[in-house]
Amino acid sequence: MPEGSRPREITRPKTKTQGLVYGLFMCVFMSLGMELYNNAWKMAVPLAPGGMSNMTWAVVPAALSELWFIIPVVFVLSNTYGNRLGAKLAGTLVDPQRDSSFWRTCVVIACTTLVMCPSMSLFASLLLNVILAGRPLVDLPIIWIGTLFKNFPMALLWNLFAASPLSRICLNAAFPELRQA
């Protein structure tokens, strides 16, 4: 790429406040998307003829009813270790001098999902299957693996193509000074 023709950088939070706001947007959008997905599974939507294309509005209230406790859990886990471990792992895979802002962002998203999805799948497996549904604790590892197999592809794609872009749009709206010419 010729010098001076490097594409513009993807919007990133520049202050702690912007980082917290962006993190909150990410938690809301990721939680909403994954709750819609998991509640559709609970209602057997993917198993019906036509699969997820037959999702109904009945999924929405079920998903929204769980957001009150999921969003804080996602926020705490991501801010405690998820974002840091994801960024640290991504740092071993990209070169800021060579790789584009777009590629670096995609790798950070993927690596953060690699940390957060197993964490949230473990939390959900423990809460929903062991504590609330009464499955024996000895079943937790296999429940967690099944939950992870189901959730990881969706979490990665949702994060890359919906939650992260929507969060950046909201961040730009909340902090117009971040917009680059």
C-alpha positions in Angstrom: 0.0 0.0 0.0 1.5 3.4 -1.0 2.5 5.7 1.8 -0.3 8.1 2.8 -3.0 5.9 1.4 -3.7 3.9 4.5 -7.4 3.6 5.2 -8.9 5.6 8.1 -8.8 4.0 11.5 -11.9 2.3 12.9 -13.4 4.4 15.7 -12.1 3.4 19.1 -12.8 4.8 22.6 -10.1 7.3 23.6 -11.0 7.9 27.3 -12.1 5.7 30.2 -15.6 7.2 30.0 -15.9 6.4 26.3 -14.5 2.9 27.0 -17.2 2.3 29.6 -19.9 3.6 27.3 -18.7 1.5 24.4 -18.5 -1.5 26.8 -22.0 -1.0 28.0 -23.3 -0.8 24.4 -21.4 -4.0 23.6 -22.9 -5.8 26.6 -26.4 -4.7 25.7 -26.1 -5.7 22.0 -24.3 -9.0 22.7 -26.7 -9.9 25.4 -29.8 -9.1 23.4 -28.6 -11.0 20.3 -27.5 -14.1 22.3 -30.7 -14.0 24.4 -32.9 -13.9 21.3 -30.8 -16.8 19.8 -30.9 -18.9 23.0 -34.6 -18.3 23.6 -35.4 -19.3 20.0 -33.5 -22.6 20.7 -35.5 -23.0 24.0 -38.7 -22.6 21.9 -37.4 -25.1 19.4 -37.5 -22.6 16.5 -34.4 -24.0 14.7 -35.9 -27.5 14.8 -39.1 -26.5 13.0 -39.4 -26.7 9.2 -37.8 -23.5 7.9 -35.6 -23.2 11.0 -34.7 -19.8 12.4 -36.7 -18.2 9.5 -39.8 -19.1 11.4 -38.9 -17.2 14.5 -41.9 -15.4 16.0 -42.4 -12.4 18.2 -42.9 -14.8 21.2 -39.1 -15.0 21.4 -38.7 -11.3 22.1 -40.4 -11.0 25.6 -38.7 -14.2 26.7 -35.3 -12.8 25.7 -36.0 -9.3 27.2 -37.1 -10.9 30.5 -33.5 -12.2 31.0 -31.6 -9.2 30.1 -31.8 -7.6 33.6 -29.4 -10.1 35.0 -27.4 -11.1 31.9 -26.2 -7.6 31.0 -24.6 -7.0 34.4 -22.9 -10.4 34.3 -21.5 -9.8 30.9 -20.3 -6.3 31.9 -18.5 -7.6 35.0 -16.9 -10.6 33.3 -15.8 -8.5 30.2 -14.4 -5.7 32.4 -12.8 -8.1 34.9 -10.9 -10.3 32.5 -12.6 -10.9 29.1 -11.6 -7.7 27.3 -8.0 -7.8 28.6 -7.4 -11.5 27.8 -9.0 -11.0 24.4 -6.8 -8.0 23.6 -3.7 -9.7 25.0 -4.3 -12.8 22.8 -5.1 -10.6 19.8 -1.8 -8.7 20.4 0.1 -12.0 19.7 -1.6 -12.4 16.4 -1.5 -8.9 14.8 1.1 -6.3 14.0 -0.1 -2.7 14.5 2.5 -1.5 12.0 1.6 -3.9 9.3 -2.0 -4.9 9.8 -5.0 -2.7 8.9 -7.2 -1.2 11.6 -10.0 -3.4 10.2 -8.1 -6.6 10.5 -6.8 -5.7 14.0 -10.4 -5.0 15.1 -11.7 -8.3 13.7 -8.9 -10.2 15.5 -9.7 -8.4 18.8 -13.4 -9.2 18.4 -12.7 -12.8 17.7 -10.2 -13.2 20.6 -12.6 -11.5 23.0 -15.4 -13.8 21.9 -12.9 -16.7 22.4 -12.7 -15.7 26.1 -16.3 -14.4 26.7 -18.3 -17.1 25.0 -16.9 -20.0 27.1 -17.3 -17.8 30.2 -20.9 -16.9 29.6 -21.7 -20.5 28.4 -20.4 -21.8 31.7 -22.4 -19.2 33.7 -25.6 -20.0 31.8 -25.0 -23.8 32.1 -24.5 -23.6 35.8 -27.4 -21.2 36.4 -30.0 -22.5 34.0 -29.2 -26.3 33.9 -27.7 -27.1 37.3 -29.1 -24.5 39.8 -32.6 -23.9 38.3 -33.2 -27.1 36.4 -31.7 -29.4 39.0 -29.3 -31.3 36.8 -26.4 -32.9 38.8 -23.2 -30.8 39.1 -21.3 -33.8 37.6 -23.2 -33.1 34.3 -21.9 -29.5 34.2 -18.8 -30.2 32.0 -20.9 -31.9 29.3 -23.7 -29.3 29.5 -21.1 -26.6 29.2 -19.5 -28.2 26.1 -22.9 -28.5 24.4 -23.8 -25.0 25.3 -20.4 -23.7 23.9 -20.8 -25.7 20.7 -24.2 -24.1 20.2 -23.3 -20.6 21.2 -19.8 -20.0 19.8 -20.5 -19.7 16.1 -23.5 -17.3 16.8 -21.5 -15.3 19.3 -18.6 -14.8 16.9 -20.8 -13.8 14.0 -23.1 -11.6 16.0 -20.1 -9.8 17.6 -18.4 -9.3 14.2 -21.4 -8.3 12.1 -23.9 -6.8 14.5 -22.9 -5.9 18.1 -19.5 -4.3 17.4 -20.7 -2.2 14.4 -23.8 -1.1 16.3 -21.8 -0.3 19.4 -19.4 1.8 17.3 -22.3 3.7 15.6 -23.7 4.4 19.1 -20.3 5.5 20.4 -20.0 7.9 17.5 -23.4 9.3 18.2 -22.7 9.7 21.9 -19.2 11.2 21.3 -19.2 13.1 18.0 -15.6 14.2 18.6 -14.5 10.6 17.8 -15.7 10.8 14.2 -12.8 11.1 11.8 -12.8 13.1 8.6 
